[in-house]
């Protein structure tokens, strides 16, 4: 049997697309094996958010060729899209695909093998208007499923290469989203996570439909008990949006609301489309309608020109908001973005110090948020278990990891759990 190994970098969208490509190979008689094994084909699904992401992609390309010098190497995704000639120049690469046309990957790999030629089908993404359908039909797990509903981004933040890698916004047809949801429900899934590059823009390229319509449609699918949103832009949240979604009983009270900085001057240099006062208003609206909602976010420290005072503004602002979790990133210049050329690039040691301080603040806020629920009963969807320890763990609607003493029969089930204590990064409960 022919074999194929995948190496995936980057976001949940990439992970979804890898799973769909794995299915294509399996349907064509391939066996999926570990990425460090001797394989006939290696597929590297790349990320290009930072220069480090590009370097990691190149490293694995070279590693794959060492594992099997006669293998076919296919490089797909954002790095290929942004730098196709650079990828083509890496020794051993046989197939280059960008962020479209991944449905053709098996045929292209087999053609490269037969004809011993390098194939590059990367097209100009800037004029691409079609949502590339690459569905998952065979279900490999039984708890939480991701559905990609959108691709592309029109925001052009000054630090971000993604609009150049993913192109303009494209939305998946509503009927197609519902059809995949129904399939997942029949397979036993309880929770659906809506993902995309910029899901807040869903429907803007379609007629008379938006993100709320998709959520409502999934809410009607029998068997699905939870709907969770991936990262959304603060501009999505307004009074009308909250009034609509609070009526959707399956929607989880968890919002990953991208912030990036708590300083207005830094936000302006980042070309973000809001001020911190606007952002705070959005969080207050969420808590008005969903008092126990978890607010998680991303923050970049050490953005070009960020002063001590601007960083302190960010620290004060996140304390004011009270996030349940913060993903902290040290700014890394990305070739091809405006911010790469900004003056006053911040020293690496300063970035490290700011990152450590913000992570400490984030941990304090996370503990404070978790501890609010001690003594209460929460609904937990159990996702995995440790048979040796007889421990089962899963997530609450507001995305707090929770552990209880139980066997593996709980996996895939939603149970009411009485919270009795908290640990470093999870709650402890009992049935």
C-alpha positions as CSV (number, residue, x, y, z in Angstrom):
1,X,0.0,0.0,0.0
2,X,1.2,3.5,-0.9
3,X,1.9,5.7,2.1
4,X,1.6,9.4,2.8
5,X,2.7,11.5,5.8
6,X,1.5,15.0,6.7
7,X,3.2,17.8,8.6
8,X,0.9,20.7,9.5
9,X,1.9,24.1,10.8
10,X,-0.3,27.0,11.8
11,X,-4.0,27.5,12.6
12,X,-7.2,25.5,13.0
13,X,-8.0,26.2,9.4
14,X,-4.8,24.5,8.3
15,X,-5.6,21.5,10.5
16,X,-9.1,21.2,9.0
17,X,-7.6,21.3,5.5
18,X,-5.0,18.7,6.3
19,X,-7.7,16.3,7.5
20,X,-9.6,16.8,4.3
21,X,-6.5,16.2,2.2
22,X,-5.7,13.0,4.3
23,X,-9.2,11.8,3.3
24,X,-8.5,12.4,-0.4
25,X,-5.3,10.3,-0.2
26,X,-7.1,7.5,1.7
27,X,-9.8,7.3,-0.9
28,X,-7.1,6.8,-3.5
29,X,-5.5,3.8,-1.7
30,X,-2.9,5.5,0.5
31,X,-2.3,4.8,4.1
32,X,-1.7,7.7,6.4
33,X,1.5,7.3,8.5
34,X,3.5,9.3,11.1
35,X,5.4,12.3,9.7
36,X,8.7,10.9,10.9
37,X,8.2,7.6,9.0
38,X,9.5,6.4,5.6
39,X,6.7,7.5,3.3
40,X,6.1,7.6,-0.5
41,X,4.6,11.1,-0.2
42,X,5.1,13.9,2.3
43,X,2.7,16.8,2.4
44,X,3.8,19.9,4.3
45,X,0.8,22.2,5.0
46,X,2.6,25.5,5.6
47,X,2.0,28.6,7.7
48,X,3.5,32.0,6.9
49,X,2.4,34.2,9.8
50,X,6.0,34.8,10.7
51,X,9.4,34.3,9.2
52,X,9.9,31.6,11.8
53,X,6.9,29.8,10.3
54,X,8.6,29.8,6.9
55,X,11.8,28.5,8.4
56,X,10.0,25.6,10.1
57,X,8.4,24.7,6.8
58,X,11.7,24.6,5.0
59,X,13.3,22.5,7.8
60,X,10.6,19.8,7.5
61,X,10.9,19.8,3.7
62,X,14.6,19.0,4.0
63,X,13.9,16.4,6.8
64,X,11.3,14.6,4.7
65,X,13.7,14.2,1.8
66,X,16.2,12.7,4.1
67,X,13.6,10.2,5.4
68,X,13.1,8.9,1.8
69,X,15.2,10.4,-1.0
70,X,12.8,9.0,-3.6
71,X,9.6,10.4,-2.0
72,X,7.3,13.0,-3.6
73,X,7.3,16.2,-1.6
74,X,4.2,18.4,-1.8
75,X,4.2,21.8,-0.2
76,X,0.8,23.5,0.2
77,X,-0.7,26.4,2.0
78,X,0.2,30.0,2.9
79,X,4.0,29.9,2.6
80,X,3.6,28.4,-0.9
81,X,1.0,31.0,-1.8
82,X,3.1,34.0,-0.7
83,X,6.6,32.7,-1.9
84,X,6.0,30.0,-4.6
85,X,9.4,30.6,-6.3
86,X,11.2,30.4,-3.0
87,X,9.5,27.1,-2.3
88,X,10.2,25.8,-5.8
89,X,13.9,26.6,-5.2
90,X,14.1,24.2,-2.2
91,X,15.8,21.0,-3.2
92,X,13.5,18.0,-3.3
93,X,10.1,19.9,-3.7
94,X,8.0,18.3,-6.4
95,X,4.5,19.8,-6.1
96,X,3.7,23.4,-5.1
97,X,0.1,24.3,-4.3
98,X,-1.1,27.5,-2.6
99,X,-4.3,28.1,-0.7
100,X,-6.6,27.0,-3.5
101,X,-6.9,23.8,-5.6
102,X,-6.0,21.4,-2.8
103,X,-8.6,18.9,-4.2
104,X,-6.1,18.1,-6.9
105,X,-3.3,17.1,-4.6
106,X,-3.4,13.4,-5.1
107,X,-3.5,13.6,-8.9
108,X,-0.6,16.1,-8.9
109,X,1.6,14.0,-6.6
110,X,1.1,10.9,-8.8
111,X,1.7,13.0,-12.0
112,X,5.0,14.3,-10.5
113,X,6.1,10.7,-9.7
114,X,5.3,9.5,-13.2
115,X,6.7,12.4,-15.1
116,X,9.6,13.3,-12.8
117,X,8.7,17.0,-13.2
118,X,8.2,19.8,-10.7
119,X,4.6,21.1,-10.7
120,X,3.6,24.6,-9.5
121,X,-0.1,25.5,-9.7
122,X,-0.1,28.5,-7.4
123,X,-2.4,31.1,-8.8
124,X,-2.9,34.9,-8.1
125,X,-5.0,34.8,-5.0
126,X,-5.9,38.6,-5.2
127,X,-8.5,38.0,-7.8
128,X,-9.8,34.7,-6.5
129,X,-13.5,34.9,-5.7
130,X,-14.6,31.3,-5.1
131,X,-14.7,29.4,-1.8
132,X,-12.6,26.3,-2.3
133,X,-14.7,23.4,-1.1
134,X,-12.6,20.7,0.5
135,X,-14.9,18.6,2.7
136,X,-14.4,16.1,5.4
137,X,-16.7,13.1,5.0
138,X,-15.0,10.4,7.1
139,X,-15.1,11.3,10.8
140,X,-12.0,10.3,12.9
141,X,-13.0,11.5,16.4
142,X,-16.2,11.8,18.3
143,X,-16.3,15.0,20.4
144,X,-15.7,18.4,18.8
145,X,-15.7,19.0,15.1
146,X,-14.5,22.0,13.1
147,X,-16.3,23.3,10.1
148,X,-14.6,25.8,7.8
149,X,-17.2,28.3,6.7
150,X,-15.0,31.1,5.3
151,X,-11.7,32.0,3.8
152,X,-9.7,35.2,3.1
153,X,-9.4,38.5,4.8
154,X,-9.8,42.1,3.8
155,X,-8.5,43.8,6.9
156,X,-4.8,44.3,6.0
157,X,-3.4,44.9,9.5
158,X,0.1,46.3,9.2
159,X,1.8,43.2,10.7
160,X,-0.1,40.5,8.9
161,X,0.7,38.6,5.7
162,X,-2.6,36.6,5.7
163,X,-4.6,38.8,3.3
164,X,-1.8,38.2,0.8
165,X,-1.7,34.4,1.5
166,X,-5.5,33.8,1.6
167,X,-6.8,36.5,-0.7
168,X,-10.2,38.3,-0.4
169,X,-13.1,37.1,1.7
170,X,-15.0,34.1,0.4
171,X,-17.9,32.5,2.2
172,X,-19.0,28.9,2.0
173,X,-22.6,28.3,0.8
174,X,-25.1,28.1,3.7
175,X,-26.6,24.8,2.4
176,X,-23.2,23.2,2.3
177,X,-22.4,24.2,5.9
178,X,-25.7,22.7,7.1
179,X,-25.2,19.5,5.1
180,X,-21.8,19.0,6.7
181,X,-23.2,19.7,10.1
182,X,-25.9,17.1,9.7
183,X,-23.3,14.6,8.7
184,X,-21.3,15.3,11.8
185,X,-24.4,15.1,14.0
186,X,-25.1,11.6,12.6
187,X,-21.6,10.6,13.4
188,X,-22.1,11.4,17.0
189,X,-20.6,14.8,17.4
190,X,-22.0,17.1,20.1
191,X,-20.1,20.3,19.4
192,X,-19.4,22.3,16.2
193,X,-16.7,24.9,16.0
194,X,-17.1,27.4,13.2
195,X,-13.7,28.4,11.8
196,X,-12.3,30.4,9.0
197,X,-9.7,33.1,8.4
198,X,-12.1,35.9,9.3
199,X,-15.5,34.5,10.2
200,X,-16.9,37.8,11.2
201,X,-17.1,38.6,7.5
202,X,-19.1,35.5,6.6
203,X,-21.8,36.3,4.1
204,X,-20.5,39.7,3.0
205,X,-19.8,38.2,-0.5
206,X,-23.2,36.4,-0.6
207,X,-26.7,37.8,-0.7
208,X,-28.8,38.4,2.4
209,X,-27.0,36.1,4.8
210,X,-24.5,36.5,7.6
211,X,-22.9,34.7,10.5
212,X,-26.0,34.8,12.7
213,X,-28.0,32.9,10.0
214,X,-25.4,30.1,9.9
215,X,-25.5,29.8,13.7
216,X,-29.3,29.7,13.7
217,X,-29.2,27.0,11.0
218,X,-26.8,24.8,12.9
219,X,-28.8,25.4,16.0
220,X,-31.7,23.5,14.3
221,X,-29.7,20.4,13.5
222,X,-30.8,17.6,15.7
223,X,-27.9,16.0,17.7
224,X,-25.7,19.0,17.8
225,X,-25.8,20.4,21.4
226,X,-23.1,23.1,21.2
227,X,-21.9,25.7,18.7
228,X,-18.7,27.5,19.4
229,X,-17.1,30.4,17.5
230,X,-13.4,30.6,16.7
231,X,-11.7,34.0,16.8
232,X,-13.9,37.0,15.8
233,X,-13.2,40.6,15.3
234,X,-14.5,43.1,17.9
235,X,-16.3,45.0,15.2
236,X,-18.8,42.0,14.8
237,X,-20.2,42.6,18.3
238,X,-23.1,45.1,18.6
239,X,-26.4,45.3,20.4
240,X,-28.4,43.7,17.5
241,X,-25.9,40.8,17.2
242,X,-26.0,40.1,20.9
243,X,-29.8,40.3,21.0
244,X,-30.0,37.7,18.3
245,X,-27.4,35.2,19.5
246,X,-28.5,35.2,23.1
247,X,-31.7,33.5,21.8
248,X,-29.6,30.7,20.2
249,X,-29.6,28.1,23.0
250,X,-26.8,26.0,21.7
251,X,-24.2,28.8,21.2
252,X,-21.4,28.6,23.8
253,X,-20.7,31.6,26.0
254,X,-17.1,31.9,24.9
255,X,-15.7,34.7,22.7
256,X,-12.2,34.8,21.4
257,X,-12.1,38.6,20.7
258,X,-8.9,39.6,19.1
259,X,-7.3,42.6,20.8
260,X,-3.5,42.7,19.9
261,X,-2.8,45.8,22.0
262,X,-4.4,47.9,24.8
263,X,-2.9,51.1,23.6
264,X,-4.7,53.3,21.0
265,X,-1.5,54.5,19.5
266,X,-0.2,51.0,18.9
267,X,-3.6,49.9,17.6
268,X,-3.4,52.7,15.1
269,X,0.0,51.7,13.9
270,X,-1.3,48.1,13.6
271,X,-4.1,49.4,11.4
272,X,-6.7,47.8,13.7
273,X,-10.2,49.1,13.1
274,X,-11.1,50.1,16.7
275,X,-9.9,51.9,19.8
276,X,-9.7,50.4,23.3
277,X,-12.9,52.2,24.3
278,X,-14.7,50.6,21.4
279,X,-13.3,47.2,22.4
280,X,-14.3,47.7,26.0
281,X,-17.8,48.5,24.9
282,X,-17.9,45.2,23.0
283,X,-16.9,43.2,26.1
284,X,-19.5,45.0,28.2
285,X,-22.2,44.1,25.6
286,X,-21.2,40.5,25.7
287,X,-21.3,40.4,29.5
288,X,-24.6,42.2,29.6
289,X,-26.2,39.4,27.7
290,X,-24.0,36.5,28.8
291,X,-22.7,37.2,32.3
292,X,-20.6,34.1,32.6
293,X,-19.0,34.4,29.2
294,X,-15.3,33.6,28.8
295,X,-13.4,36.3,27.0
296,X,-10.1,35.1,25.5
297,X,-7.8,37.1,23.3
298,X,-4.5,37.5,21.4
299,X,-1.9,40.2,22.3
300,X,1.3,41.1,20.5
301,X,4.0,42.6,22.6
302,X,7.0,44.5,21.3
303,X,5.3,45.9,18.2
304,X,7.5,48.4,16.4
305,X,7.7,51.6,18.4
306,X,5.9,50.2,21.5
307,X,7.1,52.3,24.4
308,X,7.2,51.3,28.1
309,X,4.1,53.5,28.6
310,X,2.2,51.9,25.7
311,X,3.0,48.5,27.1
312,X,1.8,49.6,30.6
313,X,-1.4,50.8,28.9
314,X,-1.9,47.3,27.6
315,X,-1.3,45.7,31.0
316,X,-3.8,48.1,32.7
317,X,-6.4,47.5,30.0
318,X,-6.3,43.7,30.2
319,X,-6.7,43.9,34.0
320,X,-9.7,46.2,33.4
321,X,-11.3,43.7,31.0
322,X,-10.5,40.6,33.0
323,X,-9.8,38.0,30.3
324,X,-10.1,34.3,31.1
325,X,-7.1,33.5,28.8
326,X,-4.6,35.5,26.8
327,X,-2.4,34.2,24.0
328,X,0.8,36.3,24.1
329,X,2.9,36.7,21.0
330,X,6.2,38.5,20.7
331,X,6.2,40.6,17.5
332,X,8.2,39.0,14.7
333,X,8.8,41.1,11.6
334,X,7.1,39.5,8.6
335,X,8.7,40.2,5.2
336,X,6.1,41.7,2.9
337,X,4.1,43.6,5.5
338,X,4.2,47.4,6.2
339,X,5.3,46.8,9.8
340,X,8.5,45.1,8.7
341,X,9.8,48.5,7.6
342,X,8.6,50.5,10.6
343,X,11.3,52.3,12.6
344,X,12.0,51.7,16.2
345,X,11.9,47.9,16.2
346,X,11.9,46.7,19.8
347,X,14.9,44.8,21.2
348,X,14.4,41.1,21.7
349,X,15.2,41.2,25.4
350,X,12.6,43.8,26.0
351,X,10.0,41.7,24.1
352,X,10.9,38.7,26.3
353,X,10.5,40.7,29.5
354,X,7.1,42.1,28.4
355,X,5.9,38.7,27.3
356,X,6.8,37.2,30.7
357,X,5.0,40.0,32.6
358,X,1.9,39.8,30.5
359,X,1.8,36.0,30.8
360,X,1.9,36.3,34.6
361,X,-0.9,38.8,34.5
362,X,-2.9,36.5,32.2
363,X,-2.4,33.5,34.6
364,X,-3.7,35.6,37.6
365,X,-6.8,36.6,35.6
366,X,-7.4,33.0,34.4
367,X,-7.3,31.7,38.0
368,X,-9.6,34.5,39.1
369,X,-12.1,33.6,36.4
370,X,-12.0,29.8,37.1
371,X,-12.4,30.3,40.8
372,X,-15.7,32.1,40.3
373,X,-17.3,28.7,39.4
374,X,-16.2,26.7,42.5
375,X,-19.4,25.5,44.2
376,X,-21.5,25.7,41.0
377,X,-22.7,23.0,38.6
378,X,-21.5,23.3,35.0
379,X,-22.2,21.3,31.8
380,X,-19.0,19.6,30.6
381,X,-18.5,17.9,27.2
382,X,-16.0,15.1,28.0
383,X,-13.3,14.6,25.3
384,X,-10.7,12.3,26.6
385,X,-9.8,10.0,29.5
386,X,-6.8,8.5,31.3
387,X,-7.8,4.9,32.1
388,X,-4.9,4.4,34.5
389,X,-5.8,7.4,36.6
390,X,-9.6,6.9,36.0
391,X,-9.8,10.6,35.1
392,X,-12.0,12.1,32.4
393,X,-11.6,15.6,31.1
394,X,-13.5,18.0,28.9
395,X,-14.7,21.6,28.5
396,X,-17.5,23.7,29.9
397,X,-19.5,25.9,27.6
398,X,-17.3,28.9,28.5
399,X,-14.2,26.8,27.7
400,X,-12.8,25.9,31.0
401,X,-10.9,22.6,31.1
402,X,-12.5,20.4,33.7
403,X,-11.5,17.0,35.2
404,X,-13.5,14.4,37.1
405,X,-13.0,10.9,38.4
406,X,-14.7,8.7,35.8
407,X,-14.1,6.0,33.2
408,X,-14.0,6.3,29.4
409,X,-17.8,5.9,29.1
410,X,-18.1,9.6,29.7
411,X,-16.1,10.5,26.5
412,X,-18.4,12.1,24.0
413,X,-21.1,12.8,26.6
414,X,-22.2,16.1,28.2
415,X,-22.6,15.8,32.0
416,X,-23.5,18.2,34.8
417,X,-20.5,18.5,37.0
418,X,-20.3,20.1,40.5
419,X,-17.1,22.1,40.7
420,X,-15.2,21.5,43.9
421,X,-11.8,23.0,43.3
422,X,-9.4,24.4,40.7
423,X,-5.8,23.7,39.7
424,X,-3.2,25.5,37.6
425,X,-5.1,25.3,34.3
426,X,-8.3,23.4,35.0
427,X,-11.3,22.9,37.3
428,X,-11.9,19.8,39.4
429,X,-15.4,18.5,39.7
430,X,-17.5,15.5,40.6
431,X,-20.6,14.0,39.1
